[in-house]
Amino acid sequence: MRAEWASSLSEDLHLDLRGPRLRDGLMEALRDAIRTGRLAPGAKLPSSRTLGADLGIARNTVAQAYAELVAEGWLTARQGAATRVAPRAETAPAPSVPKPASRHRIVHDLRPGQPDLSAFPRADWLKAARRALAVAPDDAFGYGGPYGRPELREALAEYLARTRGVRAHPDQIMICTGTSHSLIVLAEALKQRETPAVAVEAYGLQVHRAHLAKVGLDTPQLPVDGDGAMVERLNDLPDVGAVLLTPSHQFPTGVALHPDRRAAVVDWARRTGGLVLEDDYDGEFRYDRSPVGAMQGLDPEHVIYLGTSSKALAPGLRLGWMVLPPRIARLAAEIKGERDPHSGVLDQLTMAEFITSGSYDRHIRAMRLHYRRRRDQLVAALAEHAPNTRVTGLSAGLQVLVDVPSGEEDAVVQGSAWQGLAMHGIAAFRHPDAPADRDALVIGFSTPSASAWSGALAALCRVLP
């Protein structure tokens, strides 16, 4: 199979797709183009949807090829940006030649997805680590099993039941390194269960869709409106055996899944034998009322709860957890055990002590107040200085969705770079098959330091229409 594709450099790139599998042929063709310099370091590749249409092959085939080449180091990909050819080692310039400075130096980072790292509770975490080490059994420092340390699973079972309404025995909890790790394990488990497709929300993290697509799962999209994902569309998708949702605070639109839709998706799972993957994305941070309970409590046999410490504490801890129904727990344990069986013991023991001592609750309360003030200040500044914008979504989470006039999203995102602002438009999170039905900015308010926050607000208001 031979095809021509006009690259972003306006050159005709010829791809020879050889071999019995189209994915393998595409991967080898791209490797060859990179080796021979026809694809230069940093060259932008088309979206999987565009390249698939041009080559006459399935979009998921292209997505899987991209994901494999990223893992091998040939390509690079990051959230909200195009896939590009990875930089290769080059001869270093002479010391007398200064390296040119970046034209768009980031002064204020307003991208979502990261908490205020300066607020990490170092002193309390250190106390918890000392207490945990003092009482840890000797066998804690040996090779552990795929489920993780029992101390942390027991602490999480109590905490999640008390704060999120999750119904779980410690034996149902599996410790992972984050939500992405959980999805990698679950994707392989669903594939082995011969699940053809996993439905996803029309707006969400591309990296999560990529984990599913990498093993060959199709990812049809469910539109999202003011009541969350339109889960009734599942009835029109007979190949779907699971659905990935952010029901407590949809990312990035900021809405909650309506109670009727919560009931409807659980009914769908019971009727079809399907599974609901509940990503509790920043579900602990609700500012106008108590947080909405996790959907897992409605049906622990059909809902898999996914949680993480990344937003509440810090992503660098690499601590996440799944609450698994018995029918998939053993398979998930086998997969995790074969590929990445062990999570860091010291952080698990410390996190268990941090929770049971009450330090985690105190930290969540303090950060809830901190982020609420940040959000209120952001909303007030936009109302005063950017009247052509509108903040939508719940008073919750670590980001807000700001609607801008039609056609303005790209211009604002590009203009913000000249002001030293890093931010994303909603297009960065849109499913490739979803219509471009709104222009909006996804503005994170948790990352700037306290001293930089007022400057970040001022710079933001200058670039908004």
Disulfide bonds with the S-S distance in Angstrom:
none
